[in-house]
Amino acid sequence: MISKGLALGILVLVLSLPAAASDNNGSAWQALRDGEAILMMRHALAPGTGDPANFQLDDCSTQRNLNETGREQGRAWKTFLAEHGITGARVYSSQWCRCMDTATEMNVGEVTGWPPLNSFFQNRSSGPRKTRETIEGVNAMADGAPIILVSHQVNTTALTGIYPASNEGVIIALPLSDSPEILARVAPGK
């Protein structure tokens, strides 16, 4: 006859196997928790491309914004990150409303608007400068809670070479460089 303690131990082991087997990115998550990597992500779903001609940074009504699905995607990060041992983070965001809203919906830390993460979709010539500012700025950050950057497809692609889907993140080894080491591509529900 199996003791209650042994039965409980077996049950816990069995229940944890699917979760462990479904995530092959354990070392990437560990690096993020340990401050040896960052998570850079594209904002959640905001239908359309680019921004309207009348775009104004300080007026969300002139921008392409998250829809309700995008807001739900942003909220899904809180649970997803917690499942990987991250309950608080330093969150830096593009000042575009769709990024700030994604970062806010994540609800894992105070959100700081950071201009190097602003989109250069309409002005591609500023891409190399913004990428360099992102690399230098991140590398100068002090040790502390995990770092999450919420930005745009063009910014993430310029740094990583990866074309992320809406609401997809890339865990990148530190220090950042012109050819960073990509540890994992991650997103809630994937």
ZIBELRA-V416964 format. One record per backbone hydrogen bond with DSSP energy under -0.5 kcal/mol. CO is the residue of the C=O (numbers start at 1). NH is the residue of the N-H. Records with the same first field share a line. If there is no record, write none. Layout:
CO->NH + NH
This chain:
3->7
4->8
5->9
6->10
7->11
8->12
9->13
10->14
11->15
12->16
13->17
14->18
15->19
16->20
17->21
18->22
19->23
20->23
22->24
25->29
26->30
27->31
28->32
29->33
30->34
31->36 + 37
32->35
36->174
37->147
38->40 + 172
39->149
40->170
41->151
43->167
45->67
52->55
56->59
59->56 + 62
60->63
63->65
67->71
68->72
69->73
70->74
71->75
72->76
73->77
74->77
75->78 + 79
76->80
77->81
78->82
79->83
80->84
81->84 + 86
82->85
85->87
88->146
89->91
90->92 + 148
91->112
92->150
93->114
96->99 + 100
97->101
98->102
99->103
100->104
101->105
102->106
103->107
104->107
108->89
110->91
111->113
112->93
114->117
115->118
123->126
124->127
126->130
127->131
128->132
129->133
130->134
131->135
132->136
133->137
134->138
135->139
136->140
138->141
146->90
147->39
148->92
149->41 + 151
150->94
151->43
152->156
153->157
154->158
155->159
156->160 + 162
157->161
159->180
162->164
165->168
168->42
169->186
170->40 + 172
171->183 + 184
172->38
177->180
180->182
181->173 + 183
184->171
186->169
187->190
